[in-house]
């Protein structure tokens, strides 16, 4: 098949081959790129990490594809100039591979990653904000979306702080949360941003701003959602949190 795809992971094997994990509009596929580490290989430039390329793939008997041809569309090389951006890119790539979307979900995840990586390379958007958007929207695309429209107890939409129950995805206003022995973990601005990320059109999800205190709450909620959904933390999360901890938002 011929398809566009973003390289989420590359692993060297043998002397000059790579095993790739590629996010395509149809889903996540594994593909071997033989000889792609040779500088003179026609696959060298198009098969690297964070390369968005047009791939011609052939499926083997074991279900693993082989890359026959690849043409570069975009290389997000600028990520490598900042350790924080590189760490975030690697984390988001692992998250997408772990969620393993298919069909329309895969196409949506690919759009989200491409837009996020583009904004990261531009350097005009806060990395904490981009992280929260990519985490929350990515989980929603994969089918893990909290019910943030109104309070699960009384139906209240706004007013004061709210408590997001990470385990159930339910939203509780301050009064209902306190009746259950919980303290609000989202202020009004963080809740508004959370709703925007989950419910707005693709082109608008990055268009908001938050004060540091509200952004910390949003980032906490997004990370807790990831940890709740996945069976185990992504391997790249520890390094990301060492260079981009939400507690340091100022």
C-alpha positions, -999 to 999 in steps of 0.1 A, spaced: 0 0 0 10 36 -5 2 59 24 15 90 42 28 83 77 47 98 107 76 78 121 69 74 158 98 51 166 130 38 149 151 9 162 184 -1 146 189 -38 138 216 -56 119 242 -32 105 222 -8 85 185 -16 89 158 0 109 125 -12 123 99 16 122 67 23 140 46 45 117 13 62 123 -8 63 91 -43 75 85 -54 38 87 -35 29 119 -2 21 134 20 -2 115 54 -18 120 78 -18 90 113 -28 83 134 -4 63 163 -24 50 196 -5 44 179 28 54 209 37 77 232 39 48 239 75 38 234 67 1 201 48 7 170 63 -9 153 56 24 178 74 46 161 108 50 124 96 49 126 70 76 140 89 106 122 97 138 96 125 134 97 122 96 64 126 78 67 108 45 49 91 18 56 53 22 51 24 -2 48 -6 20 45 -43 13 30 -67 39 49 -98 48 35 -132 59 42 -123 95 21 -91 93 52 -69 93 56 -45 64 87 -37 44 94 -2 32 99 -2 -6 99 35 -12 96 66 9 95 103 0 98 131 26 69 155 32 82 171 63 110 165 88 104 180 123 141 185 127 138 217 149 126 195 178 162 184 183 173 220 191 156 220 225 158 191 249 123 199 263 107 198 228 126 166 219 114 150 252 78 160 246 79 148 210 92 114 220 66 111 247 37 120 224 50 96 198 51 68 224 16 78 236 2 76 201 18 42 195 5 29 228 -31 40 222 -28 23 187 -57 41 170 -73 26 139 -96 40 111 -109 75 117 -93 76 151 -59 71 135 -65 98 110 -75 122 138 -45 112 159 -22 118 129 -36 153 124 -32 161 160 4 150 162 13 168 130 -2 200 142 13 197 176 48 190 163 45 219 138 36 243 167 65 229 188 89 236 160 76 272 155 83 278 192 54 303 196 32 282 219 39 272 254 51 236 256 31 229 287 -1 240 269 8 219 238 14 189 260 -20 192 278 -38 196 245 -21 167 228 -27 144 258 -63 153 264 -73 154 228 -54 123 219 -71 104 247 -105 117 235 -97 106 199 -89 71 212 -123 70 230 -112 81 265 -132 113 271 -143 125 305 -178 139 309 -170 176 314 -203 192 303 -219 195 337 -219 184 373 -228 147 376 -247 155 408 -268 186 402 -263 195 366 -245 228 373 -224 240 343 -203 268 359 -197 287 390 -168 282 414 -143 253 413 -151 218 401 -137 183 409 -128 160 380 -129 124 391 -100 109 372 -110 73 379 -146 77 365 -143 108 343 -172 124 361 -173 162 369 -186 175 402 -193 211 413 -178 222 445 -208 216 466 -214 181 453 -177 173 455 -175 183 491 -205 162 500 -185 132 486 -154 143 506 -135 157 477 -119 191 471 -121 209 437 -91 203 415 -101 226 386 -107 263 387 -131 280 363 -104 288 337 -89 253 337 -123 237 333 -131 261 304 -98 251 287 -105 214 293 -139 217 276 -124 237 248 -97 211 241 -122 182 242 -151 198 223 -137 225 199 -130 219 162 -95 206 153 -83 240 141 -93 258 173 -80 234 200 -48 253 206 -64 288 206 -66 297 243 -45 311 270 -43 304 308 -27 320 338 0 298 353 -21 286 383 -48 274 359 -24 259 335 -8 238 363 -42 224 372 -49 216 335 -16 199 331 -21 179 363 -55 167 350 -41 158 316 -12 137 330 -35 120 355 -59 110 327 -30 95 308 -19 74 338 -55 63 344 -60 51 309 -27 33 303 -18 1 320 17 14 328 34 48 325 51 55 291 88 49 293 95 85 281 73 101 308 100 101 335 125 119 314 98 144 301 88 152 337 125 158 346 128 186 320 92 198 318 75 192 352 41 209 355 49 219 391 75 244 376 49 264 356 54 300 365 
